[in-house]
Amino acid sequence: MRIGKIFRETKETKVEVEINLDGGENKISTGIGFFNHMLNLFASHGHFGLKVNCAGDLEVDGHHSVEDIGISLGAAIKIALGDKCGINRYGTFFLPMDESLAFVSLDISGRPFLVCELGELAPIIGNFDTELVEEFLRAFAFNAGLTLHAKILYGKNSHHKVEGIFKALGHALRIAVDINEKFNEIPSTKGVID
């Protein structure tokens, strides 16, 4: 089983994350209801087992919690992938969510980069600040070692748009982390992905 665990504690947050790339149950508690929902969708659509527990300074706002969960989840995925031998490495997924269309493409490259084009979103969904979607994706990509492109191609409903991104991220990552039985090697001409 490919499992990564992280415990991260700062003066702002205390975060525990465990991800099983090969499946399992989801238990997610961030203190932010909409974000719980998005992480559950990411894990469910990616067929991952995901446990997240965060105690953060929500009396300030959700920024520290969301960013630190992104950092921790990215780092846990990096651990779970090990030397990355046999993985597909690349994953791309278009996801229709009612009137909206989301796109995510990623490369488990070891070269962190984020291109994020979310367009116009309502400022708040539930108790979640939508500016934090990009903050989460950046923290996630840079700590997992991903080149990540996320774009909302069109849509009207902000909930649908953000939900589409998280679901597409789960699907794209699933494609990338799956083991290709034809190749038992690190998927790089360099012989290493770091």
N, C-alpha and C positions, 0 to 999 in steps of 0.2 A: 504494500500500500504506500502511496506517495502522500505523505502527511507533513505539513509544516505547522509549527506552533510558535507563537510570539507572545511575550508579556512585555508591555511597555508602560512605564510609569513616569509621569512628569508632574510638575506642580499644577498642571491644568487638567490632566486626564490619567486614568488608569485603564488600560486596554488589554484584553486577552482575546487572541484570535487563534483558531485552529481550523485549517482547511485540509480536507481529504480530496485530492484531485480525482479519486476513483469512486467517490460517492459516499453517502451516509446521511445522517439526519441534520436538519438545520435548527439551531437555537440562537436567535439573534435578539439582543437587548442593547439598544444604544441610547435610550431615553428620548429618541426622536421618532415618532410613530411612522411618518412617511419614509424616513431613511431605513427603518427596520423593514418596511415593505419592499423597498428597492433592493436591499441586500438579499432578502429572501428570494426575490425574482431572479436576481443574478445567479444565485446558487442553484435554484431549482431548474432554471433553463440551461445552466451549464452542467447539470447533473453532478454537482459537487456536494460534499458534506461540509457545512460551514457552521462554526460556532463563534459568535462574537459577543463579548460582554464589555460594555464601556460605562465607566462612571466619570462623567466630565463636568466641566463648569458651565452647565446649561443656564445658570442664572446670568451669565455673561451673554452667550448666544451659542449656536451649534457649531461654530467654526472649528474650534479646537478639537472637538469630538470627531467631527467628520473627517478632518484632515489627518488626525492621528489614527483613525481606523483605516484610512487609505494607506498610510505609511505601514501599519502593522499587517494589513492584508497583503499588500505587495511583497513585504519581506517574507511572510509565511509562504506565499506561492513560490518565491525564489528558493526557499529551503526545500519545499516539496518537490521541485523539479530536479534537484540534485545536479548532475552533470549534463542533463538534458538529452542524454543518449536516447535515440529512437523516436523523439517527438516529431510531430509534423512541423512545428515551429511557427508557421503562419496560419492565421485564421481571419476570415472575412465573413460578415453576415449583414444582410439587409433585413430589417424587421418592420413589417407594417403593424401599426397599432391604431386601429380605426382610421381616422382621417390623416394620421401622421405617418411618416416614413423615416426610420432611423437607420444609420449605417455605422458599423464599427469594423475597422480593419487593424490587425496588430501583427507584430513580429516579435517573437521572444528572442531578441537580438543581443541583449546585454548592453545596448546603446539606448538609454532612456530618452524619449522624445514624446511630446504631446502636440497634436493638432486637434483643437476642439472648436467646433462651430455649432453652437446650439441655437443661434438665432434669438428671437425675442421670446422671453418666458415671463409669466407672472412672477412678481417678486417673491411670493411665498406660496407654498403648497402645504396645507395643513400647518404644522409648526416647523417647516423646513424652508430655509432660505435657498432659493434656486441658484444663487451665485456659487453655492458650495458644490454643485455638480462638477464644475471644472476643477475646483480645489481638490475634490476627492480623486478625480481621474488623474490629475497631475501627481499627487502623492502616491497613488496606486502604481502608475506607470513607472515612475522614477525609482521606486523601491523594489518593484518586480523585475526591473531591467527590460521594459517593453518599449518598443516604438508603437505608439497608439494614436490612431486617427478616429475621431468620433464626430459625427455630423448628423444634425437633423435636417433632412432634405426639404421637408415641408410639413405643415400641420397647423392646427389652431389651438388645440387644448393642451395646456402646459403639462398636466398630469400625464397625458398620453405620450407627449414628446419625451419627457424624462423617463417614463417607464420603458419606452422603446429603446432608449440608450442602454439602460441597465440590462434588459433582456438580451439585446444584441451583443453586449459585452460578454454575457455568460455564454452565448452560443459561439462567438468568435474564439473565446479562450478555450472552450471545449475542443473545438477543431484543432487549435494550435497545440494543446497539451496531449492530445491523443497519441498513443504509440502506433507508429507505422511498422507493422510486422515484417515488411519487406526490407527494412533498413535497420540494422543494429549498430548505428553510429551516431555521432554528434552531427546534427544537420548544419554543418558549416564547412566550407573549403579550408578554413583556418584550423579545423580540428578541435576548436574550443569556442564556447560561448560564455563570456564572463561579464 
